[in-house]
Amino acid sequence: MSETVEKLYEILKKIEPDTQIKLEDLKPETNIKNDLGLNSIGFLYLVIGVEKEFCITMRNASLNELETLGQVVEYIEENA
């Protein structure tokens, strides 16, 4: 498990403290909306958390392309 995924999990726990998702459940193919159950507001909180944690700015055009956890990790690693 990468450090980036661990940090994403901590951000997710802040957004959804009652989530039943466990760290070991997070895979690159995990869908942000379908598997994690994040609606548009939850996704916005995820983006804000990622920007703060990794000191990056996520561009609006790129946000539409992020559907899976693997895509988010790749974006972070390319832009952090």
C-alpha positions as CSV (number, residue, x, y, z in Angstrom):
1,M,0.0,0.0,0.0
2,S,1.5,3.3,-1.0
3,E,1.8,6.3,1.2
4,T,-0.4,8.3,-1.2
5,V,-3.3,5.7,-0.8
6,E,-2.9,5.8,3.0
7,K,-3.2,9.6,3.0
8,L,-6.3,9.4,0.7
9,Y,-7.8,6.9,3.1
10,E,-7.3,9.4,6.0
11,I,-9.0,12.1,3.9
12,L,-11.9,9.8,3.1
13,K,-12.3,9.0,6.8
14,K,-12.6,12.7,7.5
15,I,-15.3,13.1,4.8
16,E,-17.2,9.9,5.7
17,P,-16.4,9.0,9.3
18,D,-18.9,6.2,9.4
19,T,-17.7,4.6,6.2
20,Q,-17.4,0.8,6.1
21,I,-14.5,1.0,3.6
22,K,-11.2,-0.3,5.0
23,L,-7.8,0.7,3.8
24,E,-7.1,-2.8,2.4
25,D,-10.3,-2.4,0.3
26,L,-8.8,0.5,-1.7
27,K,-7.6,-0.7,-5.1
28,P,-6.6,1.3,-8.2
29,E,-9.8,0.3,-9.8
30,T,-12.0,1.5,-6.9
31,N,-14.6,3.9,-8.3
32,I,-14.9,7.1,-6.4
33,K,-18.6,7.5,-6.8
34,N,-19.9,3.9,-7.1
35,D,-17.5,2.1,-4.7
36,L,-16.8,4.8,-2.2
37,G,-20.3,6.3,-2.4
38,L,-19.1,9.9,-2.7
39,N,-21.6,12.3,-4.2
40,S,-20.6,15.6,-5.8
41,I,-20.2,17.3,-2.4
42,G,-18.1,14.4,-1.1
43,F,-16.0,14.5,-4.2
44,L,-15.5,18.3,-3.7
45,Y,-14.3,17.6,-0.1
46,L,-12.0,14.9,-1.4
47,V,-10.5,17.4,-3.9
48,I,-10.1,20.0,-1.1
49,G,-8.4,17.4,1.1
50,V,-6.1,16.3,-1.6
51,E,-5.1,19.9,-2.4
52,K,-4.3,20.6,1.3
53,E,-2.5,17.4,2.0
54,F,-0.4,17.3,-1.1
55,C,0.0,21.1,-1.7
56,I,-1.3,20.9,-5.2
57,T,-4.1,22.6,-7.2
58,M,-6.4,20.3,-9.1
59,R,-7.6,21.8,-12.3
60,N,-11.3,21.7,-13.1
61,A,-10.7,20.1,-16.5
62,S,-8.8,17.3,-14.9
63,L,-11.5,16.6,-12.2
64,N,-13.9,15.3,-14.8
65,E,-11.5,12.6,-15.8
66,L,-10.9,11.3,-12.3
67,E,-13.2,8.3,-11.8
68,T,-11.0,5.8,-10.0
69,L,-8.7,5.8,-7.0
70,G,-5.8,4.9,-9.3
71,Q,-6.5,7.9,-11.5
72,V,-6.4,10.2,-8.4
73,V,-3.2,8.6,-7.2
74,E,-1.6,9.0,-10.6
75,Y,-2.7,12.7,-10.7
76,I,-1.3,13.4,-7.3
77,E,2.0,11.7,-8.1
78,E,2.4,13.6,-11.4
79,N,1.5,17.0,-9.9
80,A,2.9,16.9,-6.3
